């Protein structure tokens, strides 16, 4: 059985899974689970340049996994769960996944992403 998806959804899924393929970006998402963060605060725990972190944030924003906004002179980032919902809906459509408690899934993802 073939699952037919629109061109727009295929592009969105490509961007989402490409963004999630990088361990730094996954760690950033885990950090943003807690609260909105300024770009400089996001960059703090990483041993890479602020420019490199900004590039990662741009990729996450392009995939719509985060939103960025300016508040005065500071650029803030916040998690946007809608993109993950798109990916989750697609995975459920494959019929290979049983119904999962979303709180349990969130706990599993947090624990798994912390290991990376």
CNS distance restraints for C-alpha pairs under 8 A (distance, minus, plus):
assign (resid   3 and name CA) (resid  93 and name CA) 7.78 0.50 0.50
assign (resid   3 and name CA) (resid  94 and name CA) 7.45 0.50 0.50
assign (resid   5 and name CA) (resid   9 and name CA) 6.26 0.50 0.50
assign (resid   5 and name CA) (resid  10 and name CA) 6.43 0.50 0.50
assign (resid   6 and name CA) (resid  10 and name CA) 6.17 0.50 0.50
assign (resid   7 and name CA) (resid  11 and name CA) 6.21 0.50 0.50
assign (resid   8 and name CA) (resid  12 and name CA) 6.21 0.50 0.50
assign (resid   9 and name CA) (resid  13 and name CA) 6.08 0.50 0.50
assign (resid  10 and name CA) (resid  14 and name CA) 6.13 0.50 0.50
assign (resid  11 and name CA) (resid  15 and name CA) 6.28 0.50 0.50
assign (resid  12 and name CA) (resid  16 and name CA) 6.12 0.50 0.50
assign (resid  12 and name CA) (resid  63 and name CA) 6.69 0.50 0.50
assign (resid  12 and name CA) (resid  83 and name CA) 7.98 0.50 0.50
assign (resid  13 and name CA) (resid  17 and name CA) 6.03 0.50 0.50
assign (resid  13 and name CA) (resid  86 and name CA) 7.61 0.50 0.50
assign (resid  13 and name CA) (resid  87 and name CA) 6.27 0.50 0.50
assign (resid  14 and name CA) (resid  18 and name CA) 5.91 0.50 0.50
assign (resid  15 and name CA) (resid  19 and name CA) 6.00 0.50 0.50
assign (resid  15 and name CA) (resid  62 and name CA) 7.40 0.50 0.50
assign (resid  15 and name CA) (resid  63 and name CA) 5.00 0.50 0.50
assign (resid  16 and name CA) (resid  20 and name CA) 6.19 0.50 0.50
assign (resid  16 and name CA) (resid  60 and name CA) 7.88 0.50 0.50
assign (resid  16 and name CA) (resid  63 and name CA) 5.08 0.50 0.50
assign (resid  16 and name CA) (resid  64 and name CA) 7.66 0.50 0.50
assign (resid  16 and name CA) (resid  65 and name CA) 7.26 0.50 0.50
assign (resid  16 and name CA) (resid  83 and name CA) 7.04 0.50 0.50
assign (resid  16 and name CA) (resid  84 and name CA) 7.73 0.50 0.50
assign (resid  16 and name CA) (resid  87 and name CA) 7.43 0.50 0.50
assign (resid  17 and name CA) (resid  21 and name CA) 6.09 0.50 0.50
assign (resid  18 and name CA) (resid  22 and name CA) 7.52 0.50 0.50
assign (resid  19 and name CA) (resid  25 and name CA) 6.75 0.50 0.50
assign (resid  19 and name CA) (resid  59 and name CA) 6.30 0.50 0.50
assign (resid  19 and name CA) (resid  60 and name CA) 5.97 0.50 0.50
assign (resid  19 and name CA) (resid  63 and name CA) 6.74 0.50 0.50
assign (resid  20 and name CA) (resid  25 and name CA) 6.48 0.50 0.50
assign (resid  20 and name CA) (resid  26 and name CA) 5.84 0.50 0.50
assign (resid  21 and name CA) (resid  25 and name CA) 7.92 0.50 0.50
assign (resid  21 and name CA) (resid  26 and name CA) 7.72 0.50 0.50
assign (resid  22 and name CA) (resid  26 and name CA) 6.38 0.50 0.50
assign (resid  23 and name CA) (resid  27 and name CA) 6.14 0.50 0.50
assign (resid  23 and name CA) (resid 116 and name CA) 6.03 0.50 0.50
assign (resid  24 and name CA) (resid  28 and name CA) 6.26 0.50 0.50
assign (resid  24 and name CA) (resid  56 and name CA) 7.71 0.50 0.50
assign (resid  25 and name CA) (resid  29 and name CA) 6.33 0.50 0.50
assign (resid  25 and name CA) (resid  56 and name CA) 6.18 0.50 0.50
assign (resid  25 and name CA) (resid  57 and name CA) 7.54 0.50 0.50
assign (resid  25 and name CA) (resid  60 and name CA) 7.17 0.50 0.50
assign (resid  26 and name CA) (resid  30 and name CA) 6.41 0.50 0.50
assign (resid  26 and name CA) (resid 113 and name CA) 6.35 0.50 0.50
assign (resid  26 and name CA) (resid 116 and name CA) 7.88 0.50 0.50
assign (resid  27 and name CA) (resid  31 and name CA) 6.28 0.50 0.50
assign (resid  27 and name CA) (resid 113 and name CA) 6.37 0.50 0.50
assign (resid  27 and name CA) (resid 114 and name CA) 6.81 0.50 0.50
assign (resid  27 and name CA) (resid 116 and name CA) 7.19 0.50 0.50
assign (resid  28 and name CA) (resid  32 and name CA) 6.26 0.50 0.50
assign (resid  28 and name CA) (resid  42 and name CA) 6.92 0.50 0.50
assign (resid  29 and name CA) (resid  33 and name CA) 6.34 0.50 0.50
assign (resid  29 and name CA) (resid  79 and name CA) 6.88 0.50 0.50
assign (resid  30 and name CA) (resid  34 and name CA) 7.49 0.50 0.50
assign (resid  30 and name CA) (resid 110 and name CA) 6.38 0.50 0.50
assign (resid  30 and name CA) (resid 113 and name CA) 6.70 0.50 0.50
assign (resid  30 and name CA) (resid 114 and name CA) 7.18 0.50 0.50
assign (resid  31 and name CA) (resid  35 and name CA) 7.56 0.50 0.50
assign (resid  31 and name CA) (resid  42 and name CA) 7.61 0.50 0.50
assign (resid  32 and name CA) (resid  36 and name CA) 5.93 0.50 0.50
assign (resid  32 and name CA) (resid  37 and name CA) 6.80 0.50 0.50
assign (resid  32 and name CA) (resid  77 and name CA) 7.65 0.50 0.50
assign (resid  32 and name CA) (resid  78 and name CA) 6.09 0.50 0.50
assign (resid  32 and name CA) (resid  79 and name CA) 5.69 0.50 0.50
assign (resid  33 and name CA) (resid  79 and name CA) 6.64 0.50 0.50
assign (resid  35 and name CA) (resid  78 and name CA) 7.05 0.50 0.50
assign (resid  36 and name CA) (resid  76 and name CA) 6.69 0.50 0.50
assign (resid  36 and name CA) (resid  77 and name CA) 5.60 0.50 0.50
assign (resid  36 and name CA) (resid  78 and name CA) 4.57 0.50 0.50
assign (resid  36 and name CA) (resid  79 and name CA) 7.29 0.50 0.50
assign (resid  37 and name CA) (resid  41 and name CA) 6.13 0.50 0.50
assign (resid  37 and name CA) (resid  42 and name CA) 6.31 0.50 0.50
assign (resid  37 and name CA) (resid  76 and name CA) 5.52 0.50 0.50
assign (resid  37 and name CA) (resid  77 and name CA) 5.38 0.50 0.50
assign (resid  37 and name CA) (resid  78 and name CA) 6.67 0.50 0.50
assign (resid  38 and name CA) (resid  42 and name CA) 6.36 0.50 0.50
assign (resid  38 and name CA) (resid  74 and name CA) 6.55 0.50 0.50
assign (resid  38 and name CA) (resid  75 and name CA) 5.72 0.50 0.50
assign (resid  38 and name CA) (resid  76 and name CA) 4.26 0.50 0.50
assign (resid  38 and name CA) (resid  77 and name CA) 6.11 0.50 0.50
assign (resid  39 and name CA) (resid  43 and name CA) 6.24 0.50 0.50
assign (resid  39 and name CA) (resid  54 and name CA) 7.33 0.50 0.50
assign (resid  39 and name CA) (resid  74 and name CA) 7.69 0.50 0.50
assign (resid  39 and name CA) (resid  75 and name CA) 5.93 0.50 0.50
assign (resid  39 and name CA) (resid  76 and name CA) 5.91 0.50 0.50
assign (resid  39 and name CA) (resid  77 and name CA) 6.68 0.50 0.50
assign (resid  40 and name CA) (resid  44 and name CA) 6.25 0.50 0.50
assign (resid  40 and name CA) (resid  50 and name CA) 7.25 0.50 0.50
assign (resid  41 and name CA) (resid  45 and name CA) 7.96 0.50 0.50
assign (resid  42 and name CA) (resid  53 and name CA) 7.75 0.50 0.50
assign (resid  43 and name CA) (resid  48 and name CA) 7.74 0.50 0.50
assign (resid  43 and name CA) (resid  49 and name CA) 7.70 0.50 0.50
assign (resid  43 and name CA) (resid  50 and name CA) 6.01 0.50 0.50
assign (resid  43 and name CA) (resid  53 and name CA) 5.86 0.50 0.50
assign (resid  48 and name CA) (resid  52 and name CA) 6.28 0.50 0.50
assign (resid  48 and name CA) (resid  53 and name CA) 7.00 0.50 0.50
assign (resid  49 and name CA) (resid  53 and name CA) 6.45 0.50 0.50
assign (resid  50 and name CA) (resid  54 and name CA) 6.06 0.50 0.50
assign (resid  51 and name CA) (resid  55 and name CA) 6.24 0.50 0.50
assign (resid  52 and name CA) (resid  56 and name CA) 6.40 0.50 0.50
assign (resid  53 and name CA) (resid  57 and name CA) 6.18 0.50 0.50
assign (resid  54 and name CA) (resid  58 and name CA) 6.10 0.50 0.50
assign (resid  55 and name CA) (resid  59 and name CA) 6.38 0.50 0.50
assign (resid  56 and name CA) (resid  60 and name CA) 6.33 0.50 0.50
assign (resid  57 and name CA) (resid  61 and name CA) 6.04 0.50 0.50
assign (resid  57 and name CA) (resid  66 and name CA) 7.81 0.50 0.50
assign (resid  58 and name CA) (resid  62 and name CA) 6.04 0.50 0.50
assign (resid  59 and name CA) (resid  63 and name CA) 6.24 0.50 0.50
assign (resid  60 and name CA) (resid  64 and name CA) 6.21 0.50 0.50
assign (resid  60 and name CA) (resid  65 and name CA) 5.28 0.50 0.50
assign (resid  60 and name CA) (resid  66 and name CA) 5.79 0.50 0.50
assign (resid  61 and name CA) (resid  65 and name CA) 5.80 0.50 0.50
assign (resid  61 and name CA) (resid  66 and name CA) 4.92 0.50 0.50
assign (resid  61 and name CA) (resid  67 and name CA) 5.73 0.50 0.50
assign (resid  61 and name CA) (resid  68 and name CA) 7.07 0.50 0.50
assign (resid  63 and name CA) (resid  83 and name CA) 7.23 0.50 0.50
assign (resid  64 and name CA) (resid  80 and name CA) 6.75 0.50 0.50
assign (resid  64 and name CA) (resid  82 and name CA) 7.66 0.50 0.50
assign (resid  64 and name CA) (resid  83 and name CA) 5.75 0.50 0.50
assign (resid  65 and name CA) (resid  79 and name CA) 6.23 0.50 0.50
assign (resid  65 and name CA) (resid  80 and name CA) 5.16 0.50 0.50
assign (resid  65 and name CA) (resid  81 and name CA) 6.53 0.50 0.50
assign (resid  65 and name CA) (resid  82 and name CA) 7.33 0.50 0.50
assign (resid  65 and name CA) (resid  83 and name CA) 5.47 0.50 0.50
assign (resid  65 and name CA) (resid  84 and name CA) 7.01 0.50 0.50
assign (resid  66 and name CA) (resid  77 and name CA) 6.52 0.50 0.50
assign (resid  66 and name CA) (resid  78 and name CA) 5.45 0.50 0.50
assign (resid  66 and name CA) (resid  79 and name CA) 4.43 0.50 0.50
assign (resid  66 and name CA) (resid  80 and name CA) 4.75 0.50 0.50
assign (resid  66 and name CA) (resid  81 and name CA) 7.89 0.50 0.50
assign (resid  67 and name CA) (resid  77 and name CA) 5.67 0.50 0.50
assign (resid  67 and name CA) (resid  78 and name CA) 5.38 0.50 0.50
assign (resid  67 and name CA) (resid  79 and name CA) 6.41 0.50 0.50
assign (resid  67 and name CA) (resid  80 and name CA) 6.24 0.50 0.50
assign (resid  68 and name CA) (resid  75 and name CA) 6.68 0.50 0.50
assign (resid  68 and name CA) (resid  76 and name CA) 5.50 0.50 0.50
assign (resid  68 and name CA) (resid  77 and name CA) 4.53 0.50 0.50
assign (resid  68 and name CA) (resid  78 and name CA) 6.55 0.50 0.50
assign (resid  69 and name CA) (resid  75 and name CA) 5.62 0.50 0.50
assign (resid  69 and name CA) (resid  76 and name CA) 5.36 0.50 0.50
assign (resid  69 and name CA) (resid  77 and name CA) 6.68 0.50 0.50
assign (resid  70 and name CA) (resid  74 and name CA) 5.67 0.50 0.50
assign (resid  70 and name CA) (resid  75 and name CA) 4.39 0.50 0.50
assign (resid  70 and name CA) (resid  76 and name CA) 6.09 0.50 0.50
assign (resid  71 and name CA) (resid  75 and name CA) 6.21 0.50 0.50
assign (resid  71 and name CA) (resid  76 and name CA) 7.01 0.50 0.50
assign (resid  81 and name CA) (resid  85 and name CA) 6.32 0.50 0.50
assign (resid  82 and name CA) (resid  86 and name CA) 6.44 0.50 0.50
assign (resid  83 and name CA) (resid  87 and name CA) 6.47 0.50 0.50
assign (resid  84 and name CA) (resid  88 and name CA) 5.97 0.50 0.50
assign (resid  85 and name CA) (resid  89 and name CA) 5.97 0.50 0.50
assign (resid  86 and name CA) (resid  90 and name CA) 6.29 0.50 0.50
assign (resid  87 and name CA) (resid  91 and name CA) 6.24 0.50 0.50
assign (resid  88 and name CA) (resid  92 and name CA) 6.13 0.50 0.50
assign (resid  89 and name CA) (resid  93 and name CA) 6.21 0.50 0.50
assign (resid  90 and name CA) (resid  94 and name CA) 6.81 0.50 0.50
assign (resid  91 and name CA) (resid  95 and name CA) 7.48 0.50 0.50
assign (resid  91 and name CA) (resid  96 and name CA) 7.70 0.50 0.50
assign (resid  91 and name CA) (resid  97 and name CA) 7.31 0.50 0.50
assign (resid  92 and name CA) (resid  96 and name CA) 6.93 0.50 0.50
assign (resid  92 and name CA) (resid  97 and name CA) 5.85 0.50 0.50
assign (resid  92 and name CA) (resid  98 and name CA) 7.98 0.50 0.50
assign (resid 100 and name CA) (resid 104 and name CA) 7.34 0.50 0.50
assign (resid 100 and name CA) (resid 105 and name CA) 6.76 0.50 0.50
assign (resid 101 and name CA) (resid 105 and name CA) 6.20 0.50 0.50
assign (resid 102 and name CA) (resid 106 and name CA) 6.03 0.50 0.50
assign (resid 103 and name CA) (resid 107 and name CA) 6.26 0.50 0.50
assign (resid 104 and name CA) (resid 108 and name CA) 6.10 0.50 0.50
assign (resid 105 and name CA) (resid 109 and name CA) 6.08 0.50 0.50
assign (resid 106 and name CA) (resid 110 and name CA) 6.10 0.50 0.50
assign (resid 107 and name CA) (resid 111 and name CA) 6.18 0.50 0.50
assign (resid 108 and name CA) (resid 112 and name CA) 6.03 0.50 0.50
assign (resid 109 and name CA) (resid 113 and name CA) 5.83 0.50 0.50
assign (resid 110 and name CA) (resid 114 and name CA) 6.07 0.50 0.50
assign (resid 111 and name CA) (resid 115 and name CA) 6.64 0.50 0.50
assign (resid 112 and name CA) (resid 116 and name CA) 7.07 0.50 0.50
